Amino acid sequence: MKRSEINAIMRDADQFIRSRGFILPPFAYWTAEDWRAKGEEAQEIADCGLGWDITDFGSGRYESTGLFLFTLRNGHPSNWDTLQGKLYAEKIMVVGVDQVTPMHFHWNKMEDIINRGGGDLLIQLFNATDDERLADSEVTVSMDGVVRSFPAGETVALTPGESISLTPRLYHKFWGCRERVLVGEVSLVNDDRRDNRFYDPVGRFPEIVEDESPLHLLVNDYRDYYALAGELS
């Protein structure tokens, strides 16, 4: 992806998020120069992958296969070894009409996906077989505390205010319907480097063509601008 495209997506997404009454935290607006001046006080942001995350999944077609995310809070995966510190994560996402996030599951992460406003969020669901194929078995999920069951491959619609709980090894693919959707995610610790199983191979973090300076840093930019960037950045 070109840096100019990423910058434009950031500006547009920030405006949309604000229009829905949601405000990003102050560190969202730090510049590359701000990051170069940061010390240990900002290490959690980089080490836990907080911040801007824009991907076209290697498709080269962000509008049809892509996702905007901003990770608001997250623990480090190592926290599970001690059961200390943050064991949770929260994201805000923007999903366009017919903009697909490809079929995937998480080996460890349990997550709630919440429609925070806009159009409908459509989610297709499959259980995974032992060899990580798409199972033909019935899918059972909790939606706002109500247990519901669907045939394999069913597409479930979340209208504004509705949510769904997705368990580990539950394949899901989603996209927006009617109009752009503001989507929340509340989950266990998020580890995009090691806990995503896409059904078809994708590129999770894009290669960037630097045709202009970054407006704000992506989570995968920290290592280039922040001296204390850790393994998740």
N, C-alpha and C positions, 0 to 999 in steps of 0.2 A: 504494500500500500504506500502511496505517496504521503509524505508528512503534511502537505497542504490539504489532502483529503481528510487526514486524521484531525487536523486543526479545525476544519470546517465542521466535522461531525461533533467535535467537542463543543463548539459554539452553539450549534443547533440543539444538541441534547441538553445542554445546560439551560437554554431558553425554555425548552419543553418541560424539563423537570421543574423549573421555577413556576411555569404556568399551571402546574398541577399542585402548587403549594408546598413543594418539597425543596429544601435548600441543602446544598452540599457543604461539607465542613470547610473551614478556612484553608487547610493544607491543599485542597483541590486547586487553589489558585496560585500556588507557588510557581515561580518561574524556574527555568534551568539555572539561572544565576542564584536564585534563592537556595536551591538544592546544593549548589557548590559550596555555599557558606554554612550549611547545616552540620552539626556534630552529633554526639550521642543522643541528644534529645529527640531526634527524628528517626532513630534506628528501628523502632517498632513498625513504622510505616513501611519502610523498605523491606525489613526482614519478613514481615507477614503479608506482603503483597497488597497493601492498601492503595486505593487510588484508581486512576483512569485505566480502562482496559477495553480496547477496541479491536475486534478481530473480524476478518472475512473468511476465517477457517481455511485459508489458502485458495479460496475460490477465485479471487480477483473480481468478485461481483458482490460487494458489500451490501447493496440494496436488496439483493435476492437471497444471499447466503451470508449472514453476518450477525453481529450482536454488539451492542454498546452496554458495558457494565461499569459500575463504580463500586469498588469494595470499600465499605464504610468502616467495618471493624472485622477483625479476624485474629484468631490465636495462631501460634506456630504449631505445625504438626507434631513437634517434639513434646508439646504439652501433654499429649496422650500418654507418654511414658511415665509421667509423674502424677497425672490427673490434677495438675496445678495450673493456675493462670487461666486465660481465656480458652474455653473449649467450644466456642461458638463463633459464628460469622454472620455478617449481614451485607447484602448487596442491594443496589438499585439498578435496574436495567431498563433500557428503552428498546422495544420490539416493534418494528415497522409492519405495515400490512403486507402479508405474504413474504415477510423476511424470515427465513428459516434458520433455526439453530439445529444442526443435524442430530440424528439419532445417537444417543449416548447413555451411559449410566455411570455411577460412581461406585467403586468397590467399598468405600467406607462411609461416605457422607450421607447423612439423612438430611433432607431439606424440605422446607415449606416454600412453595411458589405462590405469590399473592398478586392478584390483579389490583393495582393501586389506582387505576383510573384510565379513562380513554376508551378504546374499543374492547373487544373480547380477545382473550388469549386462548388459542387452540393448542391442545397438547395431545399427541398420539402416544399410546402406551403399549408396551409389551413386557412381559416377564422375560428374563434371560434363562436360557438353558444352561446346563452345567458347563458346556463348551462355548458359552457366550454367544450363541445364536439367538434368533427371535423365537420364543416359545409360542405355541398355539393355545396355551392355557389361559383361563380367565384371570383377569387382573383385579385385585382388590386394593382399594386405597381409602384413606380418610380425607374427606373434604369438609373443612370447617367443623371437624369433630363428628361427622356423620359418615359411617362406613358404607361404601358403595362398590359394586362389582360391575365389570364391563368385559365384553368379549375381547380377545386378543386383537390388538391393532385399532381399537376404538379411539376416536378423536373426541376428547372431552373439552367442552367450552367453559372457561372461567369468565364470568361477567365481572364488571367492576365491584370490588369488595370481596369476591370469592377467592378461596385458596385451596390448594391440594398438597398433601404430604406425600413425598416421594421417598421410598425406602431404598437402601443400597441394592444394586443389581436390578433396578427397575428401569428398563430402557424408556427414554422419552425424547420427543422431538417437538418443537413448538414454533409458533408463528402468530402474528397479529391478524385480526379480522375486523373489518369495518373502518377502523381508524387506529392510529398508533397507540401503543399501550405502554403505560408506566408499570413496571413489574418489580415487586420486591422479592427478595430471597432471604430467609432466615434458616440457618443450617448449623450443623456441626462444623468444626474447623475445615476451611476450604484449602485444598492443595491442588492447584491446577497443573502442577508439574507431574504429579504421580497418581492422581485419583480419578482421572477421566478415562473412560473406555468408550471411544467412538466406534460405532458399528462399521463404518467405512473410514479409512484413514483420512485425517484432516490435518491442517497446520493450525495449531491452537494460537500461537503468537506470530504475527505477521513479520516478514522481512520489510524493512522500511526504506523507501527511497527518500533521501534527505534533500528535497527540492526547496524547502524553506526551514526556518528555525522552529523548534517546537513551541507551541503556545503554552502547554503544560506537559509534564512528563507522563508517559505511560508507565505502568508497573514494570515493564520490561526495559525501560530506559534508565532506571535508577543506577544500575551498575556503571553506566557511562558518565554519570554526573555527580554521584554521591559516593564519597570515599569509603563509607562504612556499609555499603550495600551488601546484603547477605545472599544466601543461596536461592531464596524464592524470588528475588528481584531480577 
